[in-house]
Amino acid sequence: MKELVFATGNPNKVREANLLLADTKKYKVVSLSEKNILEDIPETGESLTENALMKAVFINQKYNCDCFSEDTGLEVNALEDEPGIFSARYAGPERNDKKNIDLVLKKLRNVTDRTARFRTVICLILDGEKYIFEGITSGKIHHSRKGNGGFGYDPIFIPDGERRSFAEMTHEEKTRISHRGRAIKKLIKFLDQK
């Protein structure tokens, strides 16, 4: 079984990926911490694609391994697609989910158009070749937090066709319809055909 390093320091993202990749017999996903890679990876691109590519290239070149990385952003229509690439640090450099949510809710206080989408871009580097996969989940921003699960903006994001926020769903329910889940499914389909 071939190892694929997931270039993220976020254990929640690794968990989501492993849940989806569990049926893949050819590849085993390992986290940066499992490989004892503890350094910060540069993330200074101007788009989700640039950031995903930057992280994958960094790990691939420095550690000479097949890997994939992702970048995800919440894009709110009324905020001109903010927070976007700044989603993790929207309210400041400390990556505080509570403050990030507070800022989005504050900016949308008197706004009726609450449509939004989560978008994930995955960059895979396999045998020296680069591949890009994208996943999108459309929905809307709720007026307040709902649920205690998930992470990031999950408590205020309600996917289309749902009454519950991502934070009110089980991990498995969210992963089935999430942006990251959709991007990883495209990655899996590609890997299965290799």
N, C-alpha and C positions, 0 to 999 in steps of 0.2 A: 504494500500500500504506500502510495507516494504522499509525502508531507506537503501541505500547503500552509504557509504562515499567514495568519490574519494580522495585518499591520494596524492594530488598534490597541490602545491601553484600556478600553472600556469593556469591562467584563460582561455587561448586559448585551453588548453587540456580539461578543464571542458566543454567548449562550444562545442567542437567536440563530446565529450561523450554524452552530453545531446541531441544533434542533432540526434545521432544514437539511443539512448535509449528512445526517445520520444514515440515510439509505444509500449514500454513495459508497460503492465498494472500492473504487480505485484510489480515492484520496482521503487523507485524514487531516482535519483542520487543527492546527496548533496555534496557541496564542503567543504573543510576544513574551509574556512572563514565563511560559513553559520553555521558551528558548533562551531564557535569562537575558532578554533584550529589554532594558529598563529606561533607555534614554528617551527624551522628547524628540518626536519626529517633526521636521519643519512642515508648516501648513500655512503658506503665505500666498497661495494662489488667489486669483480673482474670480474663480468659478468653482463649483463642486467638482467638475471634471479635472481642473488643474490641481486641486488639493488631493484628490484621490490618486492621481498620477504621481504627484510629488512624493506622497508617502510610500507608494509601492516601489517606485524607482529607488528611493533612499534605502529601503530594507533590502531590495534585490541586489543593489550594487555593493552595499556595505557588508552583507552577510551571505551573499552568493546563494540565494535560495529562491525557489518558486514561492510566490506570495500574492496576496490580493489585499486591497485596502478599499475603504469606502469613505465618502463624505456625504453627509445628509444635511438638508436644510428644510426648515419650515418656511414656506413662502405664502405670505398673507396678501391677498389681492389689494385690500384697501391701504396697505402699507407699502405699496409698490414692490412687492415680493420680499420685503424684510420679514424676519431677520436674515433669511437666506444663508450665505456662507458664514455669517456671524452668529448663527443660532446658538452655539454653545457659550458664546461670550457676549451675548446681546446686551446684558446689563452691566458688563464689566469683565475684566480679564480673569476673574476667579472662577468662572464656570459655575455659577450658582443657579440651579434650576428654578428655585422659588423666585428669585429676583428677575430672572428672564421672563417667567410667566407673568409676574406682576407688571412688568413693563409692557408686554403685549396687551394685557387686559386694560391697562391705563390708556394706551394709545387708541384702543378700540372702544373706549367708554361710551361715546355717543355715535358710534358708527353702526349702520344697519347692514352693510355688506360685510359679512363675516366669512366669506368663502376663502379657503386656503388649501394648500396641498403640501404634503411631505414629499420630498424628492431625494432619492438616493442614487448616487453614481458609484459603481464599483469598477476598479481597475485591477485586472488580473495580469500578472507577468508569469508566463509559463514557457519554459525552455527559451527564454530570451525574447519572446514575442509579447506585445501588449494588446489587451482586449478590454473593451469598455461595455458595461451593461448598466441599464437604468431602470429604476422602479419608481412609480408614482402612486400615491394614494390621495385622492381628492376628498375634501370634507369641509368642515366649518369650525370656527372657533367659538366655543361655548362662553357664556357670560361669566362663569365662575368655574372653579375646579370641581371635577367629578371623579371620584374613585381614588384609591390609594396605591394602585399597582403601577407598573411601567416605570418610565423615567423621562427626563426632559420635559417636553410639552405635552406628553400623553394625557394629563388630567384635563386639558382644555380642548383637545382635538377630538372631534366627532366625525368619523369617516362617513362618507355618503352611504345611505341605506341602513345606517345604524342610529340608535337613540343613545347608545352608550359611548362614553369616551374610551380611548385606548386604555386608560388607567382603570377602567371598570371591567375590562376583559381579562380572561385568563391569558397566560403567556402564549399558549398554543393558538387561541382564537386570534389574538393580535398578530402573531407571526404569519398566519395564513393569509391575511389581507393587507399586511403592512407593506410600505414602500421598500423597506430593506428586504422583506421576505420575497417580494416580487423580483427585485434585482438579483437576489441570491438564487431564486428558481431559474432565472435565465443563465446564471453562472453554472448551475448544476447541469442544466440541459446541454450547455456547451461542453462541460467536462465529460459528461456521459457519452458524447459523440466523438471525443478525442480518441 
